[in-house]
Amino acid sequence: MAVRKVAITLPEELYDMVERARKIEHRTRSEMIQEALRSHFGEPVYVPTEQERQLLAEALADARQFPDAGSPWETVRRDVWPDA
């Protein structure tokens, strides 16, 4: 898939919302904006189930309790989404 870079201007409060969400979800700014555009144009967007949200909450709690026990995010991401 070909990609193109674009520069956009966002109001400060919208930029802050994007930054907070991407940090929580461990995603790039581009991924967040791409998902927002896909949603706007009616393309399917992944929404985690309650079970997935709970598993994530548990994993984050474990990571806070044992910060050196986990794997680097990029390793996990490649394992979970090898085609991304």
PyMOL commands that set and color helices and strands:
alter all, ss='L'
color gray80, all
select helices_A, chain A and resi 12-25+29-40+50-65+73-80
alter helices_A, ss='H'
color red, helices_A
deselect
rebuild
show_as cartoon
